[in-house]
Amino acid sequence: MRRPTLAPGFGETNAFVAVLEQKSFTRAAKQLGLSPARVSELIRSLEARLGVRLVERTTRAVAATAAGERLLARLRPVLDEYQAALDSLNDFRAKPAGTLRLTVPPPAAEFLLAPVIAQFLKTYPEIKLDISVEDALTDIVAERYDAGIRPGERVARDMIALRIGDPMQLAVVASPTYLAERGTPKTPRDLKQHNCIRIRFSSGMFLPWRFGSKRRSLEVQVDGSLVVNDSALAMRAVSDGLGLMQFARVNFAPMLDDGRLVTVLDDWAPPPFEGFYLYYPSRRQIRPALKVFVDFLRKSRALDAPSFGRGL
């Protein structure tokens, strides 16, 4: 009679999930606090125990086999329940604890999180924050983030979303030096004669330039000598006099205040768009650590952080 296969250990399955989610043995090892060699050993042990190949390894990429994809899909809800079980013990703690993994875009990191992180971690010393700052719209379920922060219009409808930022106003800005050399556009059509700095998402799509009036709204196709996927680099270029840029006005506030930049086409500014929301999957209960983080962020932002509606 064939002896039954022993069930995989938690270390093996945890390493398997980490490798596929990080798409790298090195990054998975760093996340787990292990050496890459140990992670590889755990994956080989899991594959030998189950008798199937789960991970395809090449010099450039790591990917799941068909069997690996099926196992990963079944393991994710199990690991969610496992985490929920551990989180339930927080009810017996004096303060919430655990690691919060968040994905946020650069503006939210700078204006919402940076002013409050130090005080939050001092208030809740048993909580650790693991924050990834990125423009890409990350799948927080697949990448196993606890929550994300994005503008409301970019949050999927099946998520629970909590508003943490005021509506934001778009503005077109330029340096006085650039306008002195190239002139000031009077209508959005004039942008065809100007160097416009464009931002491209990781998907390859460009951030549209939007305008409005009392009668209608419109999007304008612009062009220029610089395309970037990093807003900080674009802002530096516009402050150096390279061209025009459209972005949320709050991001330019310090440079507008000291005169390094000025706004143009103010009469064509579109209505404010939704501010930032913190969101998480609806099928998950909010973790105690995440709940106190949201509450702290809301209260602290109102007192200390710059308002996203500034300049409206």
BASEBA-828608 format. One line per field, with one value per residue: residue number from 1; residue in three letters; y, z negated, x negated of N, C-alpha, C in turn. Coordinates in steps of 0.001 Angstrom, whole numbers, plus 500000, padded with zeros to 6 digits. Atoms other than C-alpha are relative to their C-alpha. Layout:
// BASEBA-828608
seq	(NUM; ...)
type	(ala; ...)
n.north	(Y; ...)
n.up	(Z; ...)
n.east	(X; ...)
ca.north	(Y; ...)
ca.up	(Z; ...)
ca.east	(X; ...)
c.north	(Y; ...)
c.up	(Z; ...)
c.east	(X; ...)
END
This chain:
// BASEBA-828608
seq	(1; 2; 3; 4; 5; 6; 7; 8; 9; 10; 11; 12; 13; 14; 15; 16; 17; 18; 19; 20; 21; 22; 23; 24; 25; 26; 27; 28; 29; 30; 31; 32; 33; 34; 35; 36; 37; 38; 39; 40; 41; 42; 43; 44; 45; 46; 47; 48; 49; 50; 51; 52; 53; 54; 55; 56; 57; 58; 59; 60; 61; 62; 63; 64; 65; 66; 67; 68; 69; 70; 71; 72; 73; 74; 75; 76; 77; 78; 79; 80; 81; 82; 83; 84; 85; 86; 87; 88; 89; 90; 91; 92; 93; 94; 95; 96; 97; 98; 99; 100; 101; 102; 103; 104; 105; 106; 107; 108; 109; 110; 111; 112; 113; 114; 115; 116; 117; 118; 119; 120; 121; 122; 123; 124; 125; 126; 127; 128; 129; 130; 131; 132; 133; 134; 135; 136; 137; 138; 139; 140; 141; 142; 143; 144; 145; 146; 147; 148; 149; 150; 151; 152; 153; 154; 155; 156; 157; 158; 159; 160; 161; 162; 163; 164; 165; 166; 167; 168; 169; 170; 171; 172; 173; 174; 175; 176; 177; 178; 179; 180; 181; 182; 183; 184; 185; 186; 187; 188; 189; 190; 191; 192; 193; 194; 195; 196; 197; 198; 199; 200; 201; 202; 203; 204; 205; 206; 207; 208; 209; 210; 211; 212; 213; 214; 215; 216; 217; 218; 219; 220; 221; 222; 223; 224; 225; 226; 227; 228; 229; 230; 231; 232; 233; 234; 235; 236; 237; 238; 239; 240; 241; 242; 243; 244; 245; 246; 247; 248; 249; 250; 251; 252; 253; 254; 255; 256; 257; 258; 259; 260; 261; 262; 263; 264; 265; 266; 267; 268; 269; 270; 271; 272; 273; 274; 275; 276; 277; 278; 279; 280; 281; 282; 283; 284; 285; 286; 287; 288; 289; 290; 291; 292; 293; 294; 295; 296; 297; 298; 299; 300; 301; 302; 303; 304; 305; 306; 307; 308; 309; 310; 311; 312)
type	(met; arg; arg; pro; thr; leu; ala; pro; gly; phe; gly; glu; thr; asn; ala; phe; val; ala; val; leu; glu; gln; lys; ser; phe; thr; arg; ala; ala; lys; gln; leu; gly; leu; ser; pro; ala; arg; val; ser; glu; leu; ile; arg; ser; leu; glu; ala; arg; leu; gly; val; arg; leu; val; glu; arg; thr; thr; arg; ala; val; ala; ala; thr; ala; ala; gly; glu; arg; leu; leu; ala; arg; leu; arg; pro; val; leu; asp; glu; tyr; gln; ala; ala; leu; asp; ser; leu; asn; asp; phe; arg; ala; lys; pro; ala; gly; thr; leu; arg; leu; thr; val; pro; pro; pro; ala; ala; glu; phe; leu; leu; ala; pro; val; ile; ala; gln; phe; leu; lys; thr; tyr; pro; glu; ile; lys; leu; asp; ile; ser; val; glu; asp; ala; leu; thr; asp; ile; val; ala; glu; arg; tyr; asp; ala; gly; ile; arg; pro; gly; glu; arg; val; ala; arg; asp; met; ile; ala; leu; arg; ile; gly; asp; pro; met; gln; leu; ala; val; val; ala; ser; pro; thr; tyr; leu; ala; glu; arg; gly; thr; pro; lys; thr; pro; arg; asp; leu; lys; gln; his; asn; cys; ile; arg; ile; arg; phe; ser; ser; gly; met; phe; leu; pro; trp; arg; phe; gly; ser; lys; arg; arg; ser; leu; glu; val; gln; val; asp; gly; ser; leu; val; val; asn; asp; ser; ala; leu; ala; met; arg; ala; val; ser; asp; gly; leu; gly; leu; met; gln; phe; ala; arg; val; asn; phe; ala; pro; met; leu; asp; asp; gly; arg; leu; val; thr; val; leu; asp; asp; trp; ala; pro; pro; pro; phe; glu; gly; phe; tyr; leu; tyr; tyr; pro; ser; arg; arg; gln; ile; arg; pro; ala; leu; lys; val; phe; val; asp; phe; leu; arg; lys; ser; arg; ala; leu; asp; ala; pro; ser; phe; gly; arg; gly; leu)
n.north	(498797; 498759; 499163; 498664; 498905; 499093; 498651; 499024; 499142; 498610; 499329; 500285; 499305; 498562; 499663; 500136; 498828; 498810; 499997; 499669; 498638; 499082; 500327; 500001; 500715; 499054; 499136; 500845; 500292; 498785; 499853; 501056; 499991; 501207; 499891; 500536; 501442; 500685; 499926; 500985; 501325; 500214; 500222; 501340; 500957; 500020; 500667; 501425; 500566; 500077; 500751; 499187; 498766; 498875; 498713; 499982; 499106; 499657; 498980; 498683; 499908; 501079; 500066; 501224; 500957; 500143; 500561; 498958; 499028; 500572; 500052; 498630; 499518; 500644; 499648; 498605; 499836; 500701; 499128; 498872; 500467; 500185; 498669; 499516; 500698; 499360; 498640; 500050; 499986; 498616; 499571; 500238; 499141; 498639; 499187; 500804; 500347; 500667; 499251; 499500; 499794; 499022; 499492; 498625; 499203; 499010; 498826; 500383; 500264; 498736; 499047; 500628; 500911; 499508; 499167; 500660; 501343; 500078; 499922; 501212; 501119; 499756; 500263; 501445; 500590; 501415; 500080; 499709; 499579; 500400; 499148; 499954; 498774; 500319; 499430; 501071; 500403; 501349; 500891; 500216; 501375; 500891; 499682; 500187; 498783; 499817; 498909; 499097; 498628; 499530; 499108; 500736; 500455; 501150; 501103; 500911; 499905; 501096; 499726; 499085; 498813; 498996; 498745; 499433; 498765; 499094; 499926; 499370; 499144; 500036; 498699; 499997; 499108; 499786; 499029; 498688; 499975; 500658; 499168; 498829; 500417; 500649; 499399; 500611; 500497; 499372; 501046; 501316; 500209; 499418; 500929; 500637; 499249; 500003; 501237; 500503; 501140; 500999; 501101; 501263; 501045; 501248; 500709; 499410; 498897; 498686; 499226; 499021; 498595; 499734; 498603; 499826; 498647; 500043; 500692; 501355; 500462; 500591; 500497; 499487; 500757; 499114; 500649; 499289; 500674; 500841; 500916; 500671; 500704; 499570; 498624; 499136; 499628; 499049; 498730; 499379; 499497; 498788; 498918; 499605; 499214; 500798; 499923; 499942; 501265; 499993; 500970; 499479; 498721; 500105; 500446; 498849; 498913; 499247; 499270; 498898; 499018; 499198; 499380; 500775; 500387; 499285; 500760; 499440; 500591; 500160; 499903; 501277; 501088; 500855; 500119; 500874; 501425; 500666; 500084; 501335; 500954; 501237; 501066; 501378; 500907; 500072; 501300; 500037; 499118; 499065; 500406; 498957; 499097; 499138; 499096; 498883; 499205; 499132; 498992; 499088; 499232; 499009; 498954; 499278; 499235; 498802; 499072; 499683; 500171; 499022; 500339; 500210; 498991; 498690; 499258; 500013)
n.up	(500000; 499909; 501192; 499684; 499963; 501141; 499638; 500027; 501163; 499753; 499451; 498569; 499283; 500133; 499055; 498659; 499732; 499955; 498761; 498861; 500141; 499798; 498692; 500194; 501184; 500847; 500702; 500920; 501135; 500815; 500674; 501003; 500931; 499761; 498897; 498748; 499933; 500841; 499301; 498913; 500623; 500400; 498792; 499506; 500933; 499747; 498716; 500176; 500842; 499233; 498780; 498803; 499921; 500312; 499646; 498887; 500294; 498919; 500450; 499987; 500588; 500793; 499713; 500438; 499019; 500109; 501326; 500967; 499976; 500693; 501433; 500511; 500098; 501143; 501242; 500408; 501032; 501220; 500705; 500513; 501215; 500997; 500499; 500775; 501284; 500812; 500326; 501014; 501315; 500375; 500967; 501337; 500190; 500428; 498780; 498775; 499603; 498712; 498860; 499003; 498690; 499265; 498728; 499886; 498967; 500593; 500654; 501280; 500929; 500420; 500653; 500990; 500928; 500563; 501201; 501166; 500240; 501217; 501182; 500061; 500483; 501420; 500725; 499920; 499781; 499642; 498588; 499010; 498702; 498817; 499009; 498646; 499312; 498574; 499243; 499403; 500739; 500434; 500458; 501404; 500370; 499459; 500587; 501447; 500794; 500888; 499483; 499063; 499947; 498626; 499781; 500014; 498672; 499602; 500925; 499485; 500722; 500950; 501162; 501027; 499856; 501038; 499523; 500918; 499434; 499397; 498530; 499500; 498832; 499027; 499569; 499037; 500560; 499256; 500646; 499349; 498944; 498810; 499413; 499388; 498737; 499069; 500039; 500898; 499285; 500411; 499962; 499871; 498629; 499883; 500503; 498854; 499717; 501210; 500438; 501124; 500675; 500150; 500944; 499480; 500989; 499718; 498982; 498702; 499744; 500443; 500829; 499087; 500398; 500053; 500146; 500071; 499999; 500460; 499026; 499644; 500432; 498881; 500183; 498937; 499714; 500001; 499628; 500506; 499891; 501159; 500510; 501191; 500822; 501367; 500111; 500575; 498916; 499158; 500711; 499941; 498643; 499774; 500796; 499308; 498825; 498783; 499332; 500782; 500582; 500716; 501093; 501139; 500426; 501309; 499836; 499645; 500938; 500445; 498888; 499664; 501077; 499946; 498698; 499019; 498976; 499948; 499295; 498773; 499603; 501190; 499629; 499383; 500955; 500156; 501391; 500814; 499925; 501291; 500718; 500248; 500830; 500413; 499644; 500254; 499435; 500760; 500651; 501202; 501102; 500218; 501103; 501026; 499697; 498894; 500492; 500749; 499046; 499291; 500943; 500275; 498787; 499837; 501016; 499843; 498754; 500206; 500876; 499669; 498596; 499071; 499458; 498568; 499350; 500080; 498754; 499211)
n.east	(499148; 500772; 499912; 499472; 500969; 499907; 499566; 501095; 500087; 499658; 501170; 500067; 498924; 500218; 501063; 499417; 499159; 500850; 500778; 499147; 499490; 501117; 500585; 501449; 500459; 500734; 499045; 499248; 500872; 500063; 498707; 499848; 501120; 500788; 500943; 499453; 500259; 499009; 498720; 500062; 499909; 498604; 499206; 500333; 499405; 498562; 499779; 500282; 498950; 498753; 500242; 499747; 500770; 499119; 500605; 500936; 501104; 500920; 500957; 499377; 498663; 499437; 498567; 499341; 499502; 498540; 499737; 500297; 498902; 498838; 500294; 500033; 498617; 499350; 500686; 499811; 498956; 500409; 500937; 499216; 499338; 501062; 500339; 498858; 500033; 501027; 499558; 498944; 500629; 500277; 498992; 500528; 501145; 499698; 500001; 500111; 501358; 500118; 500541; 499049; 500605; 499209; 500496; 499509; 500678; 500914; 499399; 499399; 501097; 500604; 499112; 499138; 500667; 501261; 499877; 499403; 500543; 500811; 499141; 499187; 500810; 500276; 498757; 499728; 501333; 499941; 499623; 501028; 499479; 500763; 499337; 500552; 499589; 499998; 498891; 499198; 498805; 500337; 498931; 500348; 499656; 501020; 501304; 499839; 500065; 498849; 499173; 500647; 499496; 499926; 498855; 498750; 499592; 500807; 499743; 498972; 498729; 499815; 500832; 499525; 500842; 499813; 500569; 500986; 500528; 499026; 500061; 501226; 499849; 501081; 500513; 501108; 501011; 501244; 500874; 499974; 501021; 499450; 498945; 500630; 500603; 499072; 498680; 499019; 498816; 498743; 498973; 500639; 500494; 501338; 501006; 500667; 501221; 500832; 500638; 499216; 500618; 498941; 500204; 499484; 499795; 500704; 499215; 500305; 499073; 500437; 499083; 499385; 499892; 498564; 499598; 498563; 499451; 498611; 499149; 500416; 501313; 500723; 501354; 500846; 501214; 501156; 501263; 501164; 501295; 500277; 498980; 500534; 499021; 500258; 499514; 501032; 500904; 499277; 499914; 501323; 500197; 499213; 500602; 501232; 499651; 499929; 498708; 498772; 499579; 498718; 499982; 499248; 500581; 500634; 501382; 500837; 499738; 501193; 500616; 499100; 500083; 501238; 500136; 500760; 499036; 498723; 498976; 499432; 498710; 499153; 498583; 499623; 500220; 498821; 499547; 500853; 499670; 499984; 501256; 500529; 499272; 500641; 499061; 500400; 498985; 498755; 499842; 500816; 499673; 501095; 500862; 500113; 501108; 499590; 498959; 500581; 500777; 499055; 499507; 501105; 500264; 498927; 500118; 501259; 499967; 499190; 500706; 501388; 500422; 499437; 498697; 500014; 499173; 500659; 500123; 498765)
ca.north	(500000; 503443; 505583; 508881; 512003; 514147; 517555; 520433; 522528; 526180; 527248; 525567; 526974; 530427; 530429; 529255; 532092; 534696; 533663; 533903; 537140; 538792; 537135; 536743; 534356; 537211; 539525; 536647; 535782; 539395; 539462; 536204; 537010; 533976; 533413; 532868; 529427; 528499; 529701; 527592; 524600; 525058; 525269; 522122; 520316; 521326; 520190; 516874; 516314; 516987; 515314; 518208; 521213; 524414; 527173; 527828; 529363; 531183; 533614; 536497; 535558; 533416; 532209; 529622; 526449; 525475; 523366; 526258; 528676; 526311; 525825; 529562; 530324; 527822; 528934; 532666; 532464; 529949; 532348; 535201; 533159; 532291; 535993; 536802; 534169; 535734; 539220; 538093; 537709; 541462; 541786; 540515; 543031; 546441; 547907; 546615; 544915; 543409; 544532; 546687; 546463; 549478; 550560; 554307; 556784; 559372; 562376; 560505; 559346; 562910; 564835; 562300; 559813; 561547; 564108; 561462; 558261; 559033; 560006; 557007; 554533; 556218; 555931; 552284; 550815; 547241; 548037; 547922; 549765; 548292; 550948; 550610; 553971; 553437; 555005; 551638; 550507; 547419; 544476; 544502; 541079; 539333; 541125; 540562; 544193; 545044; 548221; 550766; 554515; 555900; 558681; 557688; 557382; 554670; 552451; 549381; 549294; 545966; 547531; 549133; 552696; 555281; 558874; 560382; 563384; 566426; 566884; 567947; 570689; 570268; 573141; 573834; 575349; 576725; 578703; 582460; 581906; 579479; 581789; 584740; 582744; 580938; 583078; 582293; 580019; 581624; 578553; 574777; 574860; 577007; 574047; 572669; 575389; 574540; 571928; 569844; 567457; 564242; 561518; 557914; 555198; 551781; 550470; 552670; 555094; 558818; 560990; 563047; 566822; 567822; 571179; 572565; 575604; 576544; 574879; 571774; 569682; 568379; 566401; 567780; 565746; 567383; 566664; 567569; 566581; 564754; 561721; 560277; 557839; 559721; 562862; 564176; 564126; 565911; 568572; 569182; 569579; 572141; 574118; 574117; 575870; 572958; 573286; 573142; 570470; 569638; 567922; 568292; 571828; 570774; 569152; 572544; 574547; 575343; 576386; 578480; 580171; 581237; 582229; 579507; 578475; 580202; 578809; 579342; 578591; 579072; 580004; 576559; 574566; 571536; 570902; 569313; 565517; 562991; 563032; 560069; 557021; 554200; 550944; 547232; 544113; 543880; 540214; 541035; 542340; 545429; 544496; 546296; 547699; 549032; 550513; 552539; 553616; 554973; 556746; 558254; 559341; 561095; 562975; 563889; 564987; 567422; 568935; 568797; 567680; 570075; 570190; 568719; 571493; 574246; 576857; 576170)
ca.up	(500000; 500923; 497909; 497799; 498692; 495685; 495751; 496574; 493685; 493267; 494010; 497421; 498441; 497115; 499165; 502239; 501968; 501277; 504302; 506703; 505263; 505266; 508589; 507180; 504823; 503569; 502749; 501201; 499021; 497854; 497034; 495061; 493335; 494886; 497277; 500989; 500699; 497872; 499866; 502854; 500549; 499208; 502741; 503841; 500717; 501435; 505060; 504032; 501388; 503833; 506819; 509242; 510443; 509078; 510068; 513371; 512855; 515546; 515378; 515941; 514359; 511882; 512735; 511612; 513566; 514173; 510995; 509142; 510251; 508991; 505648; 505232; 505901; 503229; 500698; 500744; 498939; 496487; 495653; 495328; 492767; 491016; 490768; 489551; 486834; 485651; 485813; 483622; 480742; 480859; 478847; 475883; 476406; 474836; 478289; 481878; 483338; 486564; 489955; 492290; 495975; 497979; 501611; 502202; 505022; 504505; 503840; 501097; 499583; 499487; 498405; 496442; 494916; 494471; 491942; 489667; 489912; 487107; 484621; 485558; 484951; 481632; 480621; 481730; 481227; 481811; 485391; 488312; 491588; 494901; 497544; 501295; 503097; 506732; 509440; 510764; 509782; 507862; 507302; 503504; 503318; 505591; 504035; 500498; 499391; 496443; 498148; 500822; 501286; 504641; 506014; 505667; 509421; 509597; 506813; 507944; 506943; 505122; 502579; 499271; 499632; 496881; 497894; 496383; 498625; 499854; 503548; 505662; 508259; 511434; 512546; 515487; 514297; 515789; 514675; 515332; 517397; 519743; 520230; 520938; 523718; 525210; 524290; 522180; 523582; 523512; 524369; 524293; 528101; 527659; 525996; 529453; 529703; 526302; 524823; 522528; 520003; 520009; 517356; 518447; 516234; 515958; 518187; 521004; 520883; 520566; 517867; 519830; 519747; 518710; 518975; 518397; 518721; 517755; 520915; 521439; 520452; 522738; 522877; 524917; 526599; 525880; 526904; 525764; 525433; 522098; 521078; 517575; 515236; 512138; 511037; 509004; 512077; 514114; 511444; 511376; 515163; 515132; 512333; 514430; 517223; 519646; 520287; 519012; 516791; 515547; 512172; 508840; 507621; 504088; 505413; 506639; 503578; 502230; 505680; 506343; 502968; 503554; 507202; 508830; 510738; 511842; 513084; 516552; 518121; 514738; 516462; 518086; 514929; 514654; 511546; 508640; 508827; 506049; 503385; 502011; 500538; 498477; 499700; 498928; 500175; 499132; 498244; 495521; 492106; 491290; 489106; 485757; 486829; 490061; 488237; 485840; 488769; 490673; 487586; 486845; 490451; 490585; 487320; 487954; 491542; 490407; 487846; 489384; 493014; 495943; 497201; 500637; 501269; 500718; 503388; 504567)
ca.east	(500000; 498722; 497903; 499846; 497889; 497091; 498764; 496398; 495172; 496112; 492552; 492673; 496041; 495165; 491957; 493876; 496415; 493719; 491629; 494571; 495906; 492474; 491537; 488045; 486256; 484081; 487007; 488960; 485975; 485728; 489450; 489233; 485962; 484231; 481365; 482169; 480563; 482936; 485947; 484845; 484452; 488003; 489447; 487582; 488792; 492397; 492161; 490605; 493262; 496125; 494476; 495109; 493138; 494637; 492204; 490464; 487038; 485062; 482177; 484601; 487907; 489793; 493298; 495811; 496496; 500126; 499986; 498383; 501110; 503804; 502082; 501511; 505184; 506230; 503626; 504379; 507763; 506259; 503432; 505926; 507849; 504598; 503704; 507220; 506882; 503628; 505145; 508051; 505590; 505020; 508226; 506190; 503384; 503203; 502445; 502786; 499729; 498445; 497129; 499223; 498298; 499489; 499128; 499405; 498641; 495865; 498170; 500052; 496777; 495470; 498548; 500596; 498182; 494823; 496137; 497693; 495622; 493167; 495880; 498027; 495188; 494379; 498034; 498282; 494789; 495985; 497079; 494666; 495351; 494175; 494952; 494369; 494439; 495420; 497574; 498797; 502281; 501194; 503548; 503572; 505227; 502740; 499753; 501101; 501130; 503351; 504555; 503794; 504193; 505304; 507551; 511184; 511697; 509012; 510416; 512378; 516041; 515690; 513322; 514197; 512909; 512454; 511927; 508771; 508138; 510027; 510940; 507944; 507685; 505656; 503442; 501145; 497880; 494675; 491670; 491632; 488461; 490205; 493191; 490904; 489235; 492244; 495240; 498302; 501051; 504498; 506612; 505937; 505529; 502421; 500688; 499869; 497214; 495699; 493387; 495603; 494082; 496100; 496506; 496949; 498443; 496784; 499609; 498270; 501206; 500545; 502042; 504606; 504654; 508160; 509889; 513344; 515522; 519043; 520353; 518233; 515226; 512496; 509263; 506382; 503645; 500309; 496725; 493258; 489630; 489941; 492030; 491554; 493242; 492131; 493950; 490990; 488753; 491423; 491842; 488091; 488082; 490880; 489195; 486008; 487915; 488243; 491967; 495540; 497044; 500536; 500885; 502674; 502140; 501204; 498022; 496772; 497837; 494328; 493046; 496149; 495810; 492201; 492699; 490623; 493763; 496960; 500247; 501700; 505093; 506793; 510068; 510040; 509349; 511678; 513796; 511895; 511640; 511930; 509248; 507349; 509039; 507599; 509106; 509022; 510867; 514498; 514134; 511637; 512486; 510495; 507540; 507191; 503821; 505318; 508294; 506151; 503947; 506957; 508308; 504901; 504437; 507802; 507280; 503644; 504253; 506918; 504540; 501084; 500941; 501452; 505017; 505538; 508041; 505483; 505565; 509109)
c.north	(501251; 500843; 501381; 501053; 500913; 501394; 500956; 500821; 501436; 500749; 499816; 500777; 501506; 500462; 499956; 501237; 501256; 500087; 500424; 501418; 501029; 499820; 500010; 499214; 500958; 500879; 499203; 499693; 501200; 500188; 499019; 500013; 498755; 500274; 499488; 498498; 499227; 500014; 498980; 498586; 499672; 499718; 498606; 498925; 499875; 499267; 498500; 499318; 499784; 499239; 500753; 501243; 501183; 501339; 499809; 501041; 500232; 501046; 501374; 500093; 498766; 500012; 498669; 499100; 499949; 499443; 501043; 501055; 499483; 499969; 501392; 500547; 499402; 500423; 501404; 500169; 499303; 500877; 501250; 499628; 499807; 501341; 500562; 499346; 500609; 501390; 499995; 500021; 501404; 500535; 499853; 500856; 501371; 500932; 499080; 499779; 499362; 500928; 500400; 500245; 500895; 500321; 501363; 500710; 501074; 501209; 499673; 499722; 501300; 500849; 499397; 499210; 500587; 500845; 499243; 498672; 499908; 499997; 498755; 498841; 500189; 499683; 498511; 499263; 498533; 499784; 500349; 500391; 499571; 500680; 499950; 501234; 499769; 500623; 498928; 499656; 498530; 499229; 499620; 498609; 499050; 500222; 499962; 501259; 500060; 501055; 500805; 501390; 500445; 501057; 499177; 499427; 498767; 498801; 499152; 500026; 498882; 500148; 500835; 501184; 501041; 501282; 500597; 501291; 500829; 499922; 500795; 500762; 499851; 501419; 499774; 501038; 500100; 500966; 501345; 500101; 499381; 500891; 501250; 499655; 499545; 500635; 499214; 499501; 500640; 499006; 498658; 499720; 500529; 499045; 499277; 500704; 499999; 498623; 499523; 498739; 499004; 498907; 498747; 498993; 498755; 499175; 500480; 501155; 501312; 500640; 501086; 501409; 500395; 501476; 500072; 501460; 499877; 499160; 498561; 499667; 499339; 499479; 500420; 499097; 500972; 499206; 500825; 499136; 499074; 499199; 499251; 499217; 500330; 501474; 500944; 500469; 501029; 501371; 500733; 500617; 501291; 501166; 500485; 500735; 499220; 500149; 500135; 498619; 500175; 498885; 500604; 501214; 499889; 499581; 501157; 501106; 500739; 500834; 501135; 501116; 500868; 500558; 499232; 499548; 500915; 499126; 500740; 499277; 499775; 500044; 498703; 498818; 499155; 499984; 499091; 498539; 499364; 499943; 498555; 499200; 498883; 498888; 498630; 499079; 499861; 498675; 499879; 500894; 500926; 499590; 501122; 500994; 500961; 501004; 501180; 500879; 500976; 501114; 501049; 500911; 501088; 501161; 500840; 500850; 501297; 501047; 500494; 499969; 501065; 499546; 499818; 501006; 501377; 500631; 499981; 501335)
c.up	(500000; 498755; 500378; 499953; 498802; 500473; 499931; 498725; 500355; 500614; 501502; 500778; 499926; 500974; 501435; 500368; 500130; 501305; 501177; 499898; 500235; 501363; 499939; 498742; 499041; 499203; 499013; 498755; 499064; 499210; 498840; 498956; 500105; 501085; 501274; 500130; 499182; 500653; 501139; 499454; 499599; 501208; 500559; 499114; 500235; 501293; 499893; 499197; 500793; 501308; 501278; 499950; 499844; 500520; 501157; 499712; 501265; 499467; 499890; 499231; 499178; 500242; 499525; 501191; 499866; 498628; 498918; 499925; 499232; 498491; 499388; 499800; 498793; 498674; 499517; 498977; 498692; 499186; 499461; 498690; 498875; 499381; 499139; 498622; 499072; 499560; 498889; 498588; 499552; 499001; 498570; 499712; 499510; 501206; 501213; 500374; 501375; 501064; 500956; 501296; 500824; 501325; 500230; 501131; 499349; 499361; 498642; 498966; 499439; 499153; 498926; 498952; 499330; 498736; 498745; 499637; 498673; 498748; 499866; 499406; 498548; 499147; 499948; 500287; 500400; 501440; 500867; 501313; 501105; 501183; 501326; 500697; 501492; 500673; 500548; 499110; 499641; 499568; 498559; 499519; 500460; 499345; 498482; 499197; 499096; 500553; 501004; 499850; 501452; 500095; 500133; 501340; 500459; 499065; 500538; 499108; 498975; 498762; 498982; 499992; 498947; 500433; 498962; 500550; 500631; 501527; 500453; 501288; 500917; 500361; 501031; 499509; 500929; 499200; 500708; 501141; 501278; 500679; 500664; 501367; 501022; 500037; 499108; 500792; 499442; 499960; 500111; 501404; 500179; 499554; 501123; 500340; 498814; 499719; 498728; 499427; 499655; 499012; 500562; 498859; 500386; 501050; 501407; 500359; 499453; 499101; 500874; 499423; 500124; 499757; 499948; 500082; 499494; 500924; 500235; 499403; 501186; 499542; 501208; 500152; 500109; 500374; 499452; 500040; 498830; 499608; 498827; 499322; 498527; 499875; 499436; 501072; 500915; 499340; 499991; 501375; 500237; 499194; 500608; 501306; 501287; 500717; 499018; 499447; 499343; 498961; 498872; 499414; 498686; 500117; 500285; 498953; 499540; 501111; 500487; 498965; 500117; 501393; 501012; 501150; 499933; 500756; 501257; 500282; 498808; 500342; 500615; 499050; 499850; 498546; 499214; 500166; 498630; 499377; 499759; 499067; 499583; 500235; 499690; 500470; 499101; 499282; 498736; 498926; 499769; 498767; 498962; 500284; 501121; 499532; 499240; 500919; 500747; 499082; 499713; 501194; 500189; 499021; 500214; 501252; 499811; 499185; 500588; 501475; 500887; 500531; 501500; 500740; 500002; 501371; 500854; 499888)
c.east	(499114; 500208; 500523; 498899; 500203; 500392; 498815; 500033; 500318; 498824; 499880; 501053; 499828; 498913; 500516; 500819; 499136; 499221; 500860; 500554; 498897; 499343; 498469; 499666; 499305; 500949; 500837; 499179; 499917; 501283; 500138; 498887; 499136; 498969; 500652; 499791; 501026; 501375; 500043; 500142; 501437; 500882; 499734; 500618; 501505; 500318; 499758; 501104; 501294; 499829; 500313; 499108; 500955; 499483; 499033; 498935; 499178; 499039; 500639; 501309; 500327; 501504; 500548; 500297; 501517; 500368; 499746; 501086; 501205; 499762; 500019; 501413; 500711; 499369; 500318; 501120; 499653; 499064; 500692; 500686; 498988; 499617; 501124; 500042; 498960; 500435; 501050; 499425; 499664; 501009; 499489; 498771; 500446; 500080; 499902; 498548; 500027; 499443; 501117; 499257; 500922; 499333; 500630; 499266; 499138; 500684; 500613; 498923; 499442; 500925; 500899; 499228; 498761; 500177; 500447; 499344; 499259; 500875; 500868; 499204; 499581; 501231; 500307; 498689; 500017; 500468; 498799; 500673; 499043; 500685; 499251; 500551; 499852; 501208; 500932; 501189; 499857; 501246; 499690; 500371; 498903; 498650; 500027; 499655; 501226; 500944; 499182; 500573; 499929; 501107; 501274; 500398; 499226; 500186; 501147; 501240; 500199; 499117; 500771; 499040; 500374; 499297; 499048; 499386; 501093; 499930; 498781; 500260; 498787; 499576; 498904; 499006; 498801; 499141; 500122; 498987; 500528; 501033; 499424; 499420; 501032; 501381; 500939; 501201; 501273; 501155; 499281; 499467; 498577; 498901; 499272; 498692; 499024; 499411; 500703; 499354; 501096; 499598; 500673; 500118; 499210; 500729; 499672; 500911; 499427; 501050; 500614; 499977; 501474; 500267; 501520; 500372; 501430; 500870; 499590; 498647; 499305; 498648; 499181; 498776; 498830; 498752; 498848; 498762; 499697; 501236; 499387; 501116; 499814; 500372; 498940; 499020; 500656; 500074; 498662; 499766; 500775; 499427; 498694; 500274; 500121; 501332; 501151; 500322; 501355; 499990; 500833; 499293; 499231; 498539; 499047; 500046; 498737; 499380; 500884; 499889; 498747; 499707; 499173; 500888; 501207; 500989; 500433; 501307; 500924; 501482; 500508; 499815; 501266; 500467; 499059; 500411; 499809; 498610; 499594; 500908; 499055; 501010; 499418; 501122; 501220; 500163; 499148; 500601; 498807; 499213; 499919; 498882; 500361; 501050; 499395; 499153; 500902; 500487; 498923; 499741; 501046; 499838; 498744; 499989; 500761; 499241; 498675; 499664; 500608; 501344; 499905; 500869; 499338; 499874; 501248; 500705)
END
